Amino acid sequence: MNPIDELVGEFARLPGIGKKTALRLTYHLLKRPQEDIHRLARALTRLADRIHTCTECGNLTEDDPCVYCTSPRRDRRVICVVEEASDIGAIERTGTYGGLYHVLGGRLSPLEGVGPDELNVARLLDRMRNGSDVGEVIVATNPSVEGEATALYLQRLIQPTGARVTRLARGLPVGGDLEYADGVTIAEALAGRREIR
């Protein structure tokens, strides 16, 4: 396979990038100075070599544990559970949340073959059992059918620990992704969270 076809194939594997866009990106890079291409390659190599998941919460990080898990300013009595690490940035941009995070690494989706064993649920339960003083778990999964199913599943697992289980309030669009919601919407959803019953 020639290098152009190989790169087009790699770009096309990214979410939201079809074959035409992949081809356009490849030819755009070929028009750039060679140093630009090498800089991109170095950035990708550094990303692959240095970024990994936090063993505590599942966030993508260079340091283990991550900055959220090690910060003495974070409220250790509250854990916000999100589907993906990219959701943390969306919540942090609101400037209204000061607790810890836990990244599931997805959501329950039987049609896609994602069950409880494929999610980072066991580590969440370990964090709550090992002498923690967690009093609230905010389930911040996306407002989709799969996100709701994941929230209900987590509620059933967490309630026996005695922690209060809350869900982000409505205001986030159904079928939308937390990562793309604006800060005001997320702040309102955090402020209006409610207990899962």
Secondary structure, DSSP 8 states (H G I E B T S, - for coil): --HHHHHHHHHHTSTT--HHHHHHHHHHHHHS-HHHHHHHHHHHHHHHHH-EE-TTT--EESSSS-HHHH-TTSEEEEEEEESSTHHHHHHHTTT---EEEEE-SS--BGGGTB-GGGSTHHHHHHHHHSS----EEEE---SSHHHHHHHHHHHHHHGGGT-EEEE--TTS-TT--GGGS-HHHHHHHHHT-EE--
